[in-house]
Structure formats: C-alpha cells, structure tokens
C-alpha cells in the first residue's frame, strides 16, 4: 500500500488539477451543440488541437536563403521548465521501481495464463530504456542549432556548445546507477509467477525477452539486456571520440578513459552481492562489459584513441581478475588474453542477447 501511495503522489505531483478541472466537461449532446454554436473552435479535430498546443508555446521567425523559417518553441523542451534528461532518468527509474513492487497477478485479467505476465513485465522492466539513451546524449554531448549566417551574425546565435562538465558527470553517474544489482534484480516473488509460455499464447507481435534458459524465464538474461542499454549507449564509438575531443578542450569534461574506468569500477570492483542470484547478475553484467569493450577495441571505424582506451579497460579488468579464483574470473582472463594477443577473428565469441525491438526504424542507438 505505501508503494501505491508513492506512485499516486508521483502522478499527482505532475498533474495540474486546476487545469484538469477546467478542461474536463460533462453534459448532453444538446449542451455540446449549443457550445459549438457559440464557439465553433471547440469542434476542431485532433490534428488542429495538437497544432494549437504547439503554437501555445510561441514561435520565432528567421530567414534562410530568402525563405521565411518558423522555429516553434515547443520543440525546445519548454515543459517543466525544460527539465533535463538526467533528472527524468532518475524519475523514470523510481517509477520503474514502484511499478515492479506492485507487479503481480493483478497485472493480467482473470482467466489469463500466467505466462502472459512476461509480456507485461518487459515494458515495465525496460521502462527506462529510452530515457537512458536520452541521458547518455549529455555525455560527449553538444547543444547545437542549424544556424545560418545573416547580415548581423549567426542566427540563431547559439551554434554549438559542449554540454557543461557538471551535467556530463551527472549523466554518467545516473547511467552507472542503472547497472547496480538492485536496479537489475527482478524480485523473487515475480519470478515465482512466470511459467513457460502457454500453448497458443505469446503472439509474434508482442515483445518478449530472448532467453538462454528456454522454455523457462531467464532473469539473468533480462538483467544483461537491461544493462546493455547503458553499456552500448556509453561505449558508442562516436560519443567516445567526442569525449576525447571535448576533454582536450576542457579538462573538467570526463575523458573516455574516465568513462571506461567508471564502468569497470561499478561492475568489476563492486562488492560481491550477498546472494547467488545477485552474484549471477554481477557476473553477467561484467561479461557484457568485457564483450562491449572487445567490440569497441576491434571496431575499425572507431578512432585509434577510443580503441586504445577500450583495450586499456580490458587490461585493467584482466588485472582485477588476477586475485580471483572463480571460473568466471579465469575465463575472463583467458578471453582477454586471447583478444589482446589478436587471435580474435578465429576465436568464436558468445553473441549477446538482442534487446527487444523498441527504438523506431532508422534509429541510431541514441547517438
């Protein structure tokens, strides 16, 4: 019940109740016709109403190649005073936590096979994925406009400004927090409700988790998929190259080496989880980081500095595993040794589980 109240507070705090009362109307069809006769604008269709909403935030005009251009302020994130993506990621992670705490039998209709819970769980468990990509854009990010030269100078005057160092550091920290065991762990009470897919269910149009434990649900695979959203966003080659360039111009901006070190610190240097389930999640995320660093170090399209830092991260992980006697640590050491010795092509690696479809067609992974 307390979690339900917290979720209600989150919704209530973001709802303008006075505005809702003003916009909410009840009455007969005759009442509606009388209103329309006095004010025909009430009958505008949905497209016209969306345009009205955009116009409500104002607009600016400028000339481009003798053509009048209109820039609508709505697309400059005016809502909530332009709240930044990092604060929103923290908010969405809290919404996700509360949602998972309330997830259970009531999440599906009576008479539905419990296996359908998995299809309901996926969008909730990955609730933060779009906001994680949005927050990652602050790391190595640039505020830019498609400015043009005018007689009085650049228009708009703001052309290309590097995201300030404090904002980049805050974004990095918020993203690292999505990799903790607590953030990735699916509660035991939920796992106990997830049987294999019932015959005739699990339609092809619904998103579902790929799994290595088929036919049963794979919580470790799900955790790896969620962690990979953050890892691939932070280790994106173009973003990595921008952080190196920006750090060279401003030492306060996190360098790509700092980002790799932070990822290694958060995954490989973290205290071992107290239980076997938690340790399995840790090891899976650790392996995923190693895989992504190998991918980046071997990426011939990435800059040489980026590939060098990715290799340096692998060497650091290899050193950290030297004091560990587990099979996981030994296998990681051997994998990194083989990779750095460059028999990477003939060595067949385990392909990571794919993230369920979500980003629109043509998306570039939050670049």
Buried (B, 14 or more C-beta within 10 A) or exposed (E): EEEEEBBEEBEEEEEEEEEEEEEEEEEEEEEEEEBEEEEEEEEEEEEEEEEEEBEEEEEEEBEEEEEEEEBBBBEEEEEEEEEBBBEBBBBBBBBBBBBBBBBEEEBBEEEBBEBBBBBBBBBBBBBBBBBBBBBBBBBBBEEEBEBBEEEEEEBEEEBEEBBBBEBBBBBBEBBBBBBBBEBBBBEEEBEEBBBEBEEEEBEEEBEBBBBEEEEEBBBBBBBBBBBBBBBBBBBBBBBBBBBBBBBEEEEEBBBBBBBBBBBBEBBBEBEEBEEEBBBBBBBBBBBBBBBBBBBBBBBEEBBEBBBBBBBBBBEBBBEBBEEBEEEBBEBBBEBBEBBBEEEBEEEEEEEBBEBBEBEEEEEEBBB
